[in-house]
Amino acid sequence: MKTRQRSFPNSAEAMLLVGAVLLLVTGCDGAEELNGRVAIDVTVQVGGETPESGTLVLKPQRGVRSPLIRISIEDGVGSAPAEKGPVPGGYSASFRSGTTSGDIDDQLTRTGREMPSARARVSAASSRQTDRSALTPRSDVSVSVPDENPATLLVSFDAA
């Protein structure tokens, strides 16, 4: 009886071997999925005062490949895990006092991601005007997220 001898693996075996070697070389710890994002701890001040609550929004500047980052602020501080954090680099920071990102998400979910009615907008505006604890920044500020994990950032706005 003749036995067949193989001198080189077939193409499917070769592809499996190459895939296994690549997996061993690159690893599979999930770090690549974060695309360079870092966890971040943020402190916000408006006119030297600590806001009670609000949402800090970090909009990436040109050349920074990061999504828009929203961080809920309570008693002047907030944080985001690396999965939801920014990529190190320059950002334009804005702050909305009295509204947390959870409130915004809830409003969008309840309305089916539609714009709020005129009555709701007027009601929200008048409640902000009567709330003296709401601190309003004059304008956005430029910030730089350091290449540290976790990154620590102090964002200071001038009061309106």
C-alpha positions as CSV (number, residue, x, y, z in Angstrom):
1,M,0.0,0.0,0.0
2,K,1.3,3.3,-1.0
3,T,1.1,6.2,1.5
4,R,1.0,9.8,0.3
5,Q,3.6,12.1,1.7
6,R,3.2,15.8,1.9
7,S,6.1,18.1,1.8
8,F,4.3,21.4,2.3
9,P,1.0,22.2,4.0
10,N,-1.9,23.0,1.8
11,S,-3.1,26.6,1.4
12,A,-5.8,26.4,4.1
13,E,-3.2,25.1,6.6
14,A,-0.8,27.8,5.6
15,M,-3.4,30.5,6.1
16,L,-4.2,29.2,9.6
17,L,-0.5,29.1,10.5
18,V,0.0,32.7,9.3
19,G,-3.1,33.9,11.2
20,A,-1.9,32.2,14.4
21,V,1.6,33.8,14.1
22,L,0.1,37.2,13.5
23,L,-2.2,36.9,16.5
24,L,0.7,35.9,18.7
25,V,2.8,38.8,17.5
26,T,0.1,41.5,17.7
27,G,-1.6,40.2,20.8
28,C,-5.3,40.3,21.6
29,D,-5.6,42.4,24.8
30,G,-8.2,44.7,23.3
31,A,-6.0,47.8,23.6
32,E,-6.1,48.4,19.9
33,E,-9.9,48.7,20.1
34,L,-9.5,51.9,22.1
35,N,-7.7,53.6,19.3
36,G,-5.5,55.6,21.7
37,R,-8.3,56.8,24.0
38,V,-7.5,57.6,27.6
39,A,-9.5,57.7,30.8
40,I,-9.9,61.2,32.0
41,D,-10.6,63.0,35.3
42,V,-11.9,66.6,34.8
43,T,-12.3,69.6,37.1
44,V,-14.5,72.5,35.8
45,Q,-14.5,76.1,37.1
46,V,-16.7,78.9,35.8
47,G,-15.5,82.4,36.9
48,G,-13.5,80.7,39.6
49,E,-16.6,79.0,41.0
50,T,-17.4,75.3,41.0
51,P,-20.6,74.5,39.1
52,E,-23.1,72.2,40.9
53,S,-23.9,70.1,37.8
54,G,-23.7,70.3,34.0
55,T,-22.1,68.7,30.9
56,L,-18.6,69.3,29.6
57,V,-18.3,68.8,25.9
58,L,-14.9,68.3,24.2
59,K,-14.9,68.9,20.5
60,P,-11.7,67.7,18.8
61,Q,-9.7,70.3,17.0
62,R,-8.6,69.7,13.4
63,G,-6.2,66.8,13.1
64,V,-7.4,65.0,16.3
65,R,-9.1,61.8,15.4
66,S,-11.6,61.5,18.3
67,P,-15.4,61.6,18.6
68,L,-17.2,64.3,20.5
69,I,-16.8,63.6,24.2
70,R,-19.5,64.4,26.7
71,I,-18.7,64.2,30.5
72,S,-21.3,64.7,33.2
73,I,-20.1,67.1,35.9
74,E,-21.3,67.0,39.5
75,D,-19.9,69.4,42.1
76,G,-17.2,70.6,39.6
77,V,-15.8,67.2,38.8
78,G,-16.4,64.4,36.3
79,S,-14.7,61.5,34.6
80,A,-14.9,59.1,31.7
81,P,-13.4,55.6,31.3
82,A,-10.9,55.0,28.4
83,E,-13.7,53.4,26.4
84,K,-15.6,56.7,26.4
85,G,-12.6,59.0,26.9
86,P,-10.7,61.3,24.4
87,V,-7.6,60.7,22.4
88,P,-4.8,62.9,23.6
89,G,-4.6,66.3,21.7
90,G,-6.3,69.6,21.4
91,Y,-10.0,70.2,22.0
92,S,-12.5,73.0,22.1
93,A,-14.3,72.7,25.5
94,S,-17.8,74.0,26.2
95,F,-19.9,73.7,29.4
96,R,-23.6,73.7,29.9
97,S,-24.6,74.3,33.5
98,G,-27.4,72.5,35.2
99,T,-27.8,69.7,32.5
100,T,-26.0,66.5,32.7
101,S,-25.3,64.3,29.7
102,G,-27.7,61.7,31.2
103,D,-30.4,64.4,31.1
104,I,-29.7,65.1,27.5
105,D,-29.7,61.4,26.6
106,D,-33.0,61.0,28.4
107,Q,-34.6,64.0,26.7
108,L,-33.5,62.7,23.3
109,T,-34.7,59.2,24.0
110,R,-38.1,60.4,25.2
111,T,-38.6,62.6,22.1
112,G,-37.4,60.0,19.6
113,R,-34.3,62.2,19.0
114,E,-36.5,65.1,17.8
115,M,-36.1,68.7,18.7
116,P,-37.9,69.7,21.9
117,S,-41.1,71.7,21.4
118,A,-41.1,75.5,21.7
119,R,-42.9,75.3,25.0
120,A,-40.2,72.9,26.4
121,R,-37.4,75.2,25.2
122,V,-39.0,78.3,26.8
123,S,-39.7,76.4,30.0
124,A,-36.1,75.2,30.2
125,A,-34.7,78.7,29.5
126,S,-36.8,80.3,32.2
127,S,-35.8,77.7,34.8
128,R,-32.2,78.4,34.0
129,Q,-32.7,82.2,34.4
130,T,-34.3,81.8,37.8
131,D,-31.6,79.3,39.0
132,R,-28.9,81.6,40.5
133,S,-26.6,78.6,41.1
134,A,-26.3,78.0,37.4
135,L,-23.0,79.2,36.2
136,T,-22.7,80.2,32.5
137,P,-19.4,80.4,30.7
138,R,-18.7,83.4,28.5
139,S,-17.3,81.3,25.6
140,D,-15.6,78.0,24.7
141,V,-12.0,77.5,25.7
142,S,-9.1,75.5,24.1
143,V,-7.7,72.6,26.1
144,S,-5.1,70.0,25.6
145,V,-5.7,66.4,26.8
146,P,-2.3,65.0,27.9
147,D,-1.0,61.7,26.8
148,E,-1.4,60.0,30.2
149,N,-3.8,57.3,31.4
150,P,-5.7,58.5,33.3
151,A,-5.4,62.1,32.0
152,T,-6.1,64.9,34.4
153,L,-7.6,68.1,33.1
154,L,-8.6,71.4,34.7
155,V,-11.0,73.4,32.5
156,S,-11.5,77.0,33.5
157,F,-14.1,79.2,31.9
158,D,-14.7,83.0,32.3
159,A,-18.2,83.7,33.6
160,A,-20.7,85.4,31.3
